[in-house]
Amino acid sequence: MLRFGHRGASALAPENTLAAFRKAAELHCDWIETDVRLTGDGVPVLLHDARVERTTGIRGEVGRMPLGRVLRLDAGSWFGREFRGERIPTLDEALEWSRGRCQLNLEVKEEERTAEAIRQIARRLTDHDALDRVLLSSFRAPDLVRIRSILPRVRLAWLVSRGSRGLKPLIRQTGLHALHPKDTLVTPRLTTRCRRLGLALHVWVVNRAERLARLAALGVDGVMSDDPRIFQL
């Protein structure tokens, strides 16, 4: 079973920072799941929320801030004093850091500037020769279709939180690699269906060892966790 650090080891370090990624790598995660948004000047950075308040204490939308402003924000103090000064990383930094360490699952969060975000992500994946060590995911099926038109060979995953209606057409349109369902959606029937369709099944978010054991018994291919220590139990 593949081990994903959800936003890095986000139970142990501030989410979507290099500190959280390093902790996930120390705990032998195969993948780091993280979120990609654009700054006001069009640079991909790793941040879950559209606004920066929750993880920096500063008011504002990342999509309205220039990169220089974003890089001056403290994204670590909210989690603990030992992480003071931890920054919101750029996608370039994460791609460079992850080389030889682990693979990256990049969730495309951008909604208002989706086309621009996909172009910018594609450019950086190409620049870093990273197409074979990333997986791009989105809740929005049209975004996956758009990504496939720009990046013919990158792996794609569809995130679902309610159901997977439309899965077969999406597979035909995109050559989908994986389904990423919310934990509560996972059943033996879904596991069998994914296996029959040739899809990897990566589940989010699991933080209890007993649930991890049940999913392993079902035969899922990967699990995302905020606390990768559960993979050691």
RAHU-V680108 format. One record per residue. N is the residue number from 1. RES is the residue in one small letter. PSI is psi in degrees with one decimal (NA if undefined). Layout:
n;res;psi
N;RES;PSI
N;RES;PSI
This chain:
n;res;psi
1;m;133.2
2;l;141.1
3;r;119.9
4;f;128.6
5;g;113.7
6;h;113.1
7;r;34.6
8;g;-158.7
9;a;75.4
10;s;-8.3
11;a;-12.4
12;l;-12.4
13;a;160.8
14;p;128.8
15;e;146.9
16;n;37.4
17;t;162.8
18;l;-28.6
19;a;-42.6
20;a;-34.9
21;f;-42.7
22;r;-41.4
23;k;-40.5
24;a;-41.4
25;a;-38.7
26;e;-30.9
27;l;16.0
28;h;34.6
29;c;140.8
30;d;-33.3
31;w;151.5
32;i;124.0
33;e;131.9
34;t;171.7
35;d;141.3
36;v;128.5
37;r;165.5
38;l;142.4
39;t;175.3
40;g;-29.3
41;d;20.6
42;g;24.1
43;v;128.4
44;p;125.5
45;v;167.6
46;l;107.1
47;l;135.3
48;h;-50.3
49;d;154.3
50;a;-30.0
51;r;157.5
52;v;-2.1
53;e;-48.1
54;r;-37.2
55;t;-1.3
56;t;-17.6
57;g;1.4
58;i;137.4
59;r;143.9
60;g;164.1
61;e;132.9
62;v;-31.8
63;g;-5.1
64;r;5.2
65;m;138.9
66;p;158.5
67;l;-42.8
68;g;-39.7
69;r;-44.0
70;v;-41.8
71;l;-14.8
72;r;-8.1
73;l;144.4
74;d;108.3
75;a;15.0
76;g;-30.3
77;s;-31.9
78;w;-27.4
79;f;-37.4
80;g;149.2
81;r;-29.4
82;e;-13.7
83;f;13.5
84;r;133.2
85;g;-3.8
86;e;134.0
87;r;161.3
88;i;120.6
89;p;154.3
90;t;160.3
91;l;-38.2
92;d;-44.7
93;e;-42.8
94;a;-40.3
95;l;-39.8
96;e;-44.2
97;w;-40.2
98;s;-16.5
99;r;122.7
100;g;-2.2
101;r;-53.8
102;c;175.1
103;q;160.5
104;l;128.7
105;n;108.5
106;l;114.1
107;e;123.7
108;v;107.5
109;k;-25.5
110;e;133.2
111;e;-43.9
112;e;-31.3
113;r;46.1
114;t;-48.2
115;a;-43.2
116;e;-42.0
117;a;-44.6
118;i;-41.0
119;r;-43.0
120;q;-40.0
121;i;-46.3
122;a;-42.5
123;r;-44.0
124;r;-36.6
125;l;-38.9
126;t;-44.4
127;d;-36.4
128;h;5.6
129;d;49.3
130;a;7.1
131;l;-30.9
132;d;-2.2
133;r;23.9
134;v;162.4
135;l;124.3
136;l;133.1
137;s;157.0
138;s;151.7
139;f;-18.2
140;r;110.8
141;a;-41.1
142;p;-30.9
143;d;-38.3
144;l;-38.2
145;v;-42.3
146;r;-43.2
147;i;-43.6
148;r;-33.8
149;s;-23.7
150;i;-36.1
151;l;92.1
152;p;-22.8
153;r;4.2
154;v;149.1
155;r;139.5
156;l;147.3
157;a;141.4
158;w;120.6
159;l;132.0
160;v;140.9
161;s;-10.6
162;r;-35.6
163;g;172.7
164;s;34.6
165;r;134.9
166;g;8.2
167;l;-46.7
168;k;-46.0
169;p;-36.2
170;l;-37.6
171;i;-42.6
172;r;-36.8
173;q;-31.1
174;t;-12.1
175;g;44.0
176;l;138.2
177;h;-38.4
178;a;155.4
179;l;133.7
180;h;86.2
181;p;152.9
182;k;146.1
183;d;-40.6
184;t;-14.5
185;l;-11.7
186;v;123.4
187;t;165.4
188;p;-36.4
189;r;-44.0
190;l;-39.9
191;t;-44.5
192;t;-40.0
193;r;-44.6
194;c;-40.6
195;r;-41.4
196;r;-34.6
197;l;-3.3
198;g;25.7
199;l;139.3
200;a;148.0
201;l;109.0
202;h;121.6
203;v;139.9
204;w;153.4
205;v;134.1
206;v;121.5
207;n;9.7
208;r;131.7
209;a;-35.1
210;e;-36.2
211;r;-38.7
212;l;-42.3
213;a;-39.2
214;r;-39.5
215;l;-38.7
216;a;-39.6
217;a;-30.0
218;l;-20.4
219;g;25.0
220;v;156.8
221;d;-23.0
222;g;157.0
223;v;137.7
224;m;134.6
225;s;143.5
226;d;-26.6
227;d;88.8
228;p;-3.6
229;r;-22.7
230;i;-23.2
231;f;-15.1
232;q;-13.0
233;l;NA
